Amino acid sequence: MFMLTDEEKELVKYLLQLRKRQVIVEGRKDKEVLVKLGFKKVITLTGKSLYECASLCKENVVILTDFDRKGEEIAKKLELFLGKSDGNTRNTLRRLFKANKLNTVEGLKKLVRKVVEYGKIGPDSR
């Protein structure tokens, strides 16, 4: 039987609330995971300077870099380039990732696969 833990449900629910926002991630695999959740406005850092990446942001952006040392450093620099930050969203994501024993966006892959396979979420779900 298909069951999500309470922590998994909370993380998925929160991510689904962010789907219409612009998101910055570190790499292609991070983007692929979010696209499976229905995110459409995902910017990857791969091949771009942080300044270039920040200049692509047209709205209140979610910085979803990994929650390791490198990812946190990137997030802080991006916040400086953007001149604004949605720190509450990042802090909530950090708490939810930690509750699910995750520290990378790519680490969501298993959870997303588990949920998408059972038809609960996907690019066209509301």
C-alpha positions as CSV (number, residue, x, y, z in Angstrom):
1,M,0.0,0.0,0.0
2,F,1.2,3.5,-0.9
3,M,1.8,5.7,2.2
4,L,3.7,8.9,2.8
5,T,5.0,9.8,6.2
6,D,3.6,13.0,7.7
7,E,7.0,14.7,7.0
8,E,6.9,13.7,3.3
9,K,3.3,14.9,3.0
10,E,4.2,18.3,4.5
11,L,7.2,18.7,2.2
12,V,5.2,17.8,-0.9
13,K,2.4,20.0,0.0
14,Y,4.7,23.0,0.6
15,L,6.5,22.4,-2.7
16,L,3.3,22.2,-4.6
17,Q,2.4,25.7,-3.2
18,L,5.6,27.0,-4.7
19,R,5.1,25.6,-8.2
20,K,4.0,28.9,-9.9
21,R,7.0,30.8,-8.5
22,Q,10.3,31.3,-10.2
23,V,13.0,29.0,-8.7
24,I,16.8,28.9,-8.9
25,V,18.5,25.5,-8.5
26,E,22.1,24.4,-8.9
27,G,21.9,21.9,-11.8
28,R,20.0,20.1,-14.5
29,K,19.0,17.1,-12.2
30,D,17.6,19.5,-9.7
31,K,15.5,21.1,-12.4
32,E,14.3,17.7,-13.7
33,V,13.0,16.8,-10.2
34,L,11.1,20.1,-9.9
35,V,9.6,19.9,-13.4
36,K,8.1,16.5,-12.5
37,L,6.3,18.3,-9.7
38,G,4.9,20.8,-12.2
39,F,7.4,23.7,-11.8
40,K,7.7,25.7,-15.0
41,K,9.9,28.6,-14.1
42,V,13.1,26.9,-13.1
43,I,16.5,28.6,-13.7
44,T,19.7,26.5,-13.3
45,L,23.1,27.9,-12.4
46,T,24.8,25.5,-14.7
47,G,26.9,27.5,-17.2
48,K,25.8,30.9,-15.8
49,S,27.4,33.3,-13.5
50,L,25.5,34.1,-10.3
51,Y,24.9,37.7,-11.6
52,E,23.6,36.4,-14.9
53,C,21.3,34.0,-13.1
54,A,20.0,36.7,-10.8
55,S,19.4,39.0,-13.8
56,L,17.0,36.4,-15.3
57,C,14.7,36.7,-12.2
58,K,11.6,38.6,-13.0
59,E,9.7,38.1,-9.8
60,N,10.0,37.1,-6.2
61,V,12.2,34.1,-6.6
62,V,12.8,31.0,-4.5
63,I,16.4,30.1,-4.0
64,L,16.4,26.3,-3.8
65,T,20.1,25.5,-3.7
66,D,21.2,22.4,-1.8
67,F,21.4,22.7,2.0
68,D,25.0,21.8,2.2
69,R,27.9,24.3,2.7
70,K,28.3,25.0,-1.0
71,G,24.6,25.5,-1.6
72,E,24.3,27.8,1.4
73,E,27.2,29.9,0.1
74,I,25.6,30.1,-3.3
75,A,22.2,31.1,-1.8
76,K,23.8,33.9,0.2
77,K,25.6,35.3,-2.9
78,L,22.4,35.1,-4.9
79,E,20.5,37.0,-2.2
80,L,23.1,39.8,-2.5
81,F,22.7,40.0,-6.3
82,L,18.9,39.9,-6.1
83,G,18.8,42.6,-3.4
84,K,16.0,40.8,-1.8
85,S,15.3,37.4,-0.3
86,D,12.5,35.2,0.6
87,G,14.2,34.0,3.7
88,N,11.0,32.6,5.2
89,T,10.5,30.2,2.3
90,R,14.1,29.1,2.4
91,N,14.0,28.5,6.1
92,T,10.8,26.5,5.8
93,L,12.3,24.4,3.0
94,R,15.4,23.8,5.1
95,R,13.3,22.6,8.0
96,L,11.2,20.3,5.8
97,F,14.2,18.9,3.9
98,K,15.9,18.2,7.3
99,A,12.8,16.5,8.6
100,N,12.9,14.2,5.6
101,K,16.7,13.6,6.0
102,L,17.4,15.4,2.7
103,N,20.0,18.1,2.0
104,T,19.9,18.2,-1.8
105,V,17.2,19.0,-4.3
106,E,18.2,16.0,-6.3
107,G,17.5,13.9,-3.2
108,L,13.8,14.6,-3.8
109,K,13.9,12.3,-6.7
110,K,12.8,9.2,-4.8
111,L,9.9,11.0,-3.0
112,V,8.7,12.6,-6.3
113,R,8.8,9.3,-8.1
114,K,6.9,7.6,-5.3
115,V,4.2,10.3,-5.4
116,V,4.0,10.8,-9.2
117,E,3.7,7.0,-9.8
118,Y,0.5,7.0,-7.8
119,G,-1.0,9.9,-9.8
120,K,-1.2,12.3,-6.9
121,I,0.9,15.0,-8.5
122,G,2.4,16.0,-11.7
123,P,2.7,18.9,-14.2
124,D,-1.0,19.0,-15.0
125,S,-2.4,18.4,-11.5
126,R,-3.8,21.4,-9.5
